[in-house]
């Protein structure tokens, strides 16, 4: 008569044990994965080739994709600006109907607008950060809206994270960075870039 309750307790215990072990194994795997990512994203203590007196504290290897997309946006915008007057001239000369003109113009404008929208995450992307320890000087290299590289020299005190000012919290994809002497709001992809873990925390103390 007492075998059934004992069996039920035993089955419940086994289920709870399996659930506990399964969760712990998943937690360990996640921790190992995060640890491996941090090791892979670690940047050695090296000096910059372009700025020999500065150490490289951050590198974003995917910045070349941002350059390509922004340059494509620039070229497409330029071609659209040239193409529309040509289409209007052809229509005025009687070689094209109004309907065809509207269709071609709408297509070009829509394609250009789509590129401007898609490239939002590639605008003002920080590609490299260089740090000079003795003078607290920092050079932030980023790609502007049209795909050109900009090297902005500043100091540690002039670098502001939006989360520090409670103006706007950083997103999960990137962190928003502002330089006092720069009008552009920059994007910092810490999850996908390589970081010098010994120097980088002194620049951005509250970045996870």
Secondary structure by P-SEA (a helix, b strand, c coil): caaaaaaaaaaaaaaaaaaaaaaaaaaaaaaaaaaaaaaaaccccccccccccccccccccaaaaaaaaaaaaaaaaaaaaaaaaaaaaaaaaccccaaaaaaaaaaaaaaaaaaaaaaccccccccbbbbbccccbbbbbbbcccbbbbbbbbcccccccccccccccccccbbbbbbccccbbbbbccccbbbccccccccccccc
